[in-house]
Amino acid sequence: MGDAILLFSASEDGMASIERCEALSNDYAKKGIHVIQISTSIHAHRLTDDDVPVFTLPDPKSKTNLNTKEWNETCLDLIVSIVESNNVGTIIFDGPYPYRGVLNALEIYPSIHSVWRRPAYSPATNTEQ
């Protein structure tokens, strides 16, 4: 496969996933790597550089007219379209667990390198460190 990178940020963590993907996007762009982003947050475009295309999907837990199966098929269709038109070699998913549409895309393209960035949580503390 190719050398473009597809970053997928999930909205379950609020803005944290988008911010992590934006930091990665900036690092890759400095190296001349083509980056494309998908997010389930309507706010993703606010943090992303204008040179990086951002595609949004509705949050799968939001009240839309799509059931879970239809949402995952839409997700898969979008990923396939991006992979086919951008020579994607790596898909990085940032969120609690990759959606079925993402997993199905990885089955279709077994040669694409995949990374799952799962946020690490630490308990809150009220003491100074």
Disulfide bonds with the S-S distance in Angstrom:
none
